[in-house]
Amino acid sequence: MKITVLGTGYVGLSTGVCLAEIGHHVVCIDIDQRKIKNLQEGISPIYEPGLEELLTKNIGAERLDFTTSHLEGLKAAEIIIIAVGTPQGDDGGADLSYIEQAARDIAEHLNHNAIVVIKSTVPVGTNDYIKKILEERLKKDITIKMVSNPEFLRQGSAMHDTIHADRIIIGSDHEEAAKKVGEMYLPLHVPILFTTIRSAEMIKYASNAFLATKISYINEIANLCEAVGADVQDVAKGMGKDKRIGEAFLNPGIGYGGSCFPKDVKALLKTANIYGTNFSMLKETIIINEKQQHLLVKKAINRLGDLKGKKIAMLGLSFKPETDDMREAPSIKIAHLLSQMGTDVVAYDPIATNNAKKVIGNIIRYANSAFEAADGADALFIVTEWDEFKQIDLTRLLQKMKEPIIFDGRNCYGIEKLKSCETLEYYPIGKPAVIIEKQ
């Protein structure tokens, strides 16, 4: 099939590359000329494992192209996928300005009948709204059929999640259009669920809000485990063996972040408020998450007292490993809290430092390695669970520090690795502290 994708962010680029990989001819459109030039040369604007390899492969196979021209990009497209950003607006709801502009661009340049698929995460009713914008502006005798096809990819594993999806949701009021989009995905051999448009829109928000709530729940259990002397990892493992609960998203930590969970929870809450539904669980999910992002700072104050003048090494800046995305990353709040207290913060991240500098700025310092960050530190925060940190020579790291004190926001270390250290104070999440004194 001939497919056009509007937007080359995480969703648009991952979708376009993977559709080309399974044999379709794909053109991706973006108004950023520099980004398109780099993409045409096989250079990805985002860090995503496996993406650049497939990007280069499919450009070489002439199944994938990039352009800033809507007229050129929409030519002969059977399916047009809108995958532009829908960031959080000032009122907590989704900002639809980019998707509205995408609709206007399609209407202005489309010269044939086509199926328009919205893959961006949008509030219930958006497909109907965008259809109205299109129909008001389309040239006479041109018709479009709308399909809602939400994405469920995770940053850091976007290629895998696209090609090996748990399910594909296709929502449409036109059976023929839904079937056509379903055929587009047939080479993936993934279960497809056909629904109405509004059900498809709701499935995306309901899924992300549930996962965010599950994270907040296990974080509250972790805090209770600390209070009563239990080990939250044992508790989570025991819970996860129950098939009704499952093991995924039961990893306690310092809260969720990223481009999806924070804004999607708030957008769903905004929808509930518009329709007069009191979704109190979502309100509590947000409150718990915001509180959890303060946890490492609170633990440090309890142990060290006044943090003014203290040096804290912070390992990890991105909101999760295997991505350079800083959106809603817990490191942002932690950096600001420590900076306000007069703490000297030196941070290191394997990938996200450049993006972090744009978001956090110069209120903290940035190191080129974990060992450089830890040099002379009074304590160390583990904020992102990169494999590099899990596998690090802990003894060498502690020797660099002024005090061998670790506050681990991601529970990276097992007891055997900790016991290999001569001297250590280790404060995890939802588990008893480990104190090892030099004999």
N, C-alpha and C positions, 0 to 999 in steps of 0.2 A: 504493500500500500504506500501511497504518497502522503506523508504526514508532516505537518508544520507545528512547531512548538514555539509559543511566545514566552520568552523568559529563559535566562540561562543561569539561574541560581541553583541551589542544591536540587530542587525538585525538577526544574525544567531541563537542566543539563543531564542529570542522572536518567531521567525519562527518555530524552532524545538519544543519548548514547546507547542505552539498553534496547530501545526499539530498533535502532540501526543494527545492533548486534544480532537480533533475531531475524534480520532480513529485510526490514522495511527501508524505504528511502525517506530520510528525515532532513528537514531544514529547520534550524533553530534561529529565531529572530531576537535580537536585542538592540536597543538604541545606543548602547555604549560601544562606540567605534573601537576603542582600544581593546576592550574585552573581546570583541568579535575578531579583531586582527590576531590576537593571541590564540584564540580558539582555532582559527583557520590554520595556524601553525602547530596545532597540537598542544598548546600550553593551557592548562586548566586554571581558572581564576580561584578555585577552591582546593583545599587539601582534602582528598578523599581516596583512600586506598583502592587501587585498581582502576580508577577512573581514567587517568591519563593514558594508560596502556590501551584501553578500549577506545578511547577518543582517537588516538593515532591510528589504530588498526582500522576503524570504520571510515575515517577520512581517506585513508589509502585505498580502501575498497570502493570508494565513491558512493557510499550509502549515507554519508553524513556531511552536511554543509552548514555554514553559518553566514548570516547576512544581517545588515541593518535596514535593508529595504523590505518593507511590507509587501509592496507590489510584486517583487521577485520571490519573496519567501512564501507567499500565499498562492502563487500560480499553481494550478492543477492539484492543490491539496484536497484530498478526500476527507481527512480528519484534521481539524485544527484544535490543538491543545493549548489552553491558557494555563500557564504555570508561573505567573508573576507573584510577587510578594503581597501578603495581606497583613501588614504589621499591626500591632496594637495601637488603637487610636487613643486620644486623650480621655475618652469616656470609658475606656476598658474594652470597648467593642472592636471589631476588625475594621481597619481602614481599607476601604474598597477602591480608593482612587486609582491605584495601578490597574486593577482589573477593569474598571470603567474605561480607562484610557485604552486598554487592550481591545475592548469591545468597539470603541470608536475607530481605532486603527483598522480592525477587521472590516467593519462596515464600509469604510472609505475605500478600501483596496480590493475587496473580494468581488470577483467577476463571475462566479459560478456557485451552484448549490453545494452545500457542505454540511458536515456535522461539526458542531462546536462543543468541545469537551472542556469542562472546568475541572482542573486537577488541583488548583489552589484550594487551600482550606478556607471555606466561606460559610457565613451564617445561613441558617435555613431560610430559603426564599430568594437567595442570591441568584440562582440560575434563572428563575422567573424574571427577576429584575434585569439581568444582563440580556436576556432574550428580548425584553421590551426595548432596551437601548439599541440592540442590533436591528430589530425590525423597523424601528423609527428612522434608521439611517441607511439601511441597505438599498441598493439600486433596485428598481422595479423588476419583477419577475425572478428575483433571486431569493431563495428560501433557505433557512437553516433549521436544523433540529438540534436541540440541546441535550447534553448528557453530562451527568455528574459522575466523576470518576476520582474520588479522593485518593491521596497517596498515604502510605503507611511506612515510608522508609525511615531508617534511623541514620543520623549522621555518624560517619565512621564505618558504616556497613551498608551504604546506600546501594552499591552495585549488587551485593548479595540479596538485599531486601527487595530490590526491584525484579531481579531475575528469578529469585526463589521466594516469592511472596507467600504469606499464609493464605491470602485470599485476594481477589480483585472484586471491588464493588462497582457496579455499573447501574446508575439510576437514570431512568428516562421515562417519559410518557409516550415515546415512539418506539414500538417494538423493533421496527426495522433498523433504526439508529442504534439501539442498544445491541442488537445482534451484530451489527457491523463493527462496533467497538469491541465486542467480545471476540470477534474473529481476529482482530488486530493482536489480541493477547494469546491466541491459541498456541503458538509455538512455545509458550512458557509452561504449558501443561499445569496450570494453577487453577484451583477451584474458583469459579465465578459465581457471585451472588447478584441476581438482577432484582432491583427494587424500584420504587418510585424515586423521583428526583429528591424530594424532601427527606425521605428516609435515608438516602445516600449521604446527603449533607449532614444529617444528624449522626449517622454512624461514626463519622470521623471525629466529631467533637465528643461524642459519648465515649469513644475508645480512649482518646487521650486524657480526658478528664478522669476516667476510671483508673488509668495507670498512674496519673499524678496523685490521686487519692490513695492508691495502694502504697506509694512511696511515703506520703505523709503519715499513713497509718503505721508503717513499720518504723518510721522515725520516732513516733510517739511511744511505740512499744520499746524501742531502744532506750529512750530516756527513762522509762519505767524500769527496764532491766537494770540500768545503772543504780537506780534508787534501791532496788530490792536485792541486788547482788547476783542477778542472773546474767547469762551470756546470750545476747540477742542473736548471734549467728547460729547457736544451737536451737534457739526458739524458732528462727526463720526457717531453718532446715527442717525442723519437725512440722511446722505449718505447711511448708511447700510440698511435703510428701503426700499431703491430702490433695487428691486430684481436683477437688472442687476449688481449691485455692491456687495451687501451682507455685513453682519456685521463682518465676520471673518477677522482677521489680520488688523483691523482698530484701534488697541490700540496703541496710541503713547507712546514713551518711549525713551530709550537710545540706541536703535539699536538692531539688531538681532545678534545672536551668535550660538554656537552649532556646531555639527559635519556635518551638511548638508548645510544650506543656504550659509555660507561664501565660502565654497569650491565649491559648485555646481554652484553658480553664476560665479565664476572665471573660472571654468572648461568649462562652456558653452561659456563664452567670449573667452576662448582659442580656442575652436572649431570654433567659428565664425571667428577668426583671421586666422586660418589655411585655411579656405575655402574662405577667402577674403571678408567676410561680415562685414560691419561696424555696430556693435551692440552698438551704442552709449548710448542707454538707460541703458544697464547693467553697463557701465562705470560709469554713474551718480549714479546708485543705490549703487555701492560700495563706491563712494566718500561721498555720503550723510550719509551712515551708519558709516563710519569711523569718520566723523565730529560729528555725534550724540553722539558717545561714549565719547566725550570730554565735553558734555553739562553740566553735574553736576559740574565739576571742574570750568568751565567758570562762572556758576552762583555763585559758592562759592567765586570766586575771585571778582566778581562784588559786592557782599555783604560784604565780610570780608576783602578785600584787600590782602595784602601779607599773604600767608598761611604758611609761614615758622614758625615753632614752635607751630602752632595751632594743636589741636587734633580733628581729624575727625573720627566719628564712622561710619562704613560701614556695613549695614545690607544686607546680601545676597552676595554670591560668585558664585554660579552656574549660568549658562547662562539663566536658567529658573527654576521655581519651580518644585518640584516632581522629581528631578534628581540630581545626584552628578557630572554631567558632567561639566567640566571646559573648554572644547574646545571652543576657540574664545569668551569666556565670557567677557562682557563689564567690569567686575570687574578687569580683568587683566590690561587693559589699564589705568583704573582709579587709581589703586594701584600704577602703575609705574609713572604716571603723578604726583600724590601727593607726592610720595617718592622723586622724583627729585626736588620738591619744598621745601623739608625739613619738610614736614608735618608728624605728628605722627598719623598713621592710625591704628585703632583697629577694626578688622572685626569679624563678627559672621555669621555663616550659619548653619541651622539645620542639614544638611547632608554632605555638600561638603567640610568641613574644611580640612580633610586629603588630598583630591585631590588638594585643593587650595595650601596647603603647598608645594606640589611637583611642582606646576606650578609657583606660585608667590614667594615662598621662604620666607626668613626672612626680606624682606624689609618692611613688615608690621607686626603687632602683631595680635594674634588670641584670641578671647574671648570665654567663654563657654555659654554665654547667651547674649541676646540683651541688657539687663540692665547692664551687666558688660562692654560691649562695649561702652555704652553711658555714663558711669560714668566719669564726668568731661569734657565731649566733648564740643568743641566750636560749632560744628554743626554735623548733622547726615545725611548721604546719604542712601536712600533706593534704592538698586541696583537690587534686585530680589524680586518678589512679592509673597513670601511665605505666606500662610494663617496665620501662626504664627505672622507675622508682621502686617497683616491686622487687626487681632483680638486683638492685644496687648493693654494693659492698657496704653494709650497714656499719660495720666496725670502723671502716675508713671514714665514712660520713660523720660519725659521732666524734672521731678524733679531731675533725676540723672545727667542731663547735666549742664554744666557751663552756656551755653546760649541755650535757647529753639528754636533752628533754625533747620528746616528740609528741605532738598532738596530731593524731592521725584521723582525718575526717572521712577516710574511705576504708578503714580497717584492712590495710594492705598486707600486714605481716602476721604470720602464724607464730605460735609460741616457740617453735624450734629455731626459727631465724632470730627471734628476740633473745633466746637463751645463749646464742653464740656471742653476744656482746658482753664485755667485761663490766661496763657500767651503763645504766640506762634507766630513764623514767619514760614510760610509754603510756599515753592516755588515748585509748581508742573510743569508738562510739558504741554505747550499749553493752560494754564489757568491762570487767574489772581492770584497773590499771595494773601494769607490770613494772615492778621496781626491782632492778638488779644492781646490787652494790658491789664494788670492787673488794675482793677478799684480801 
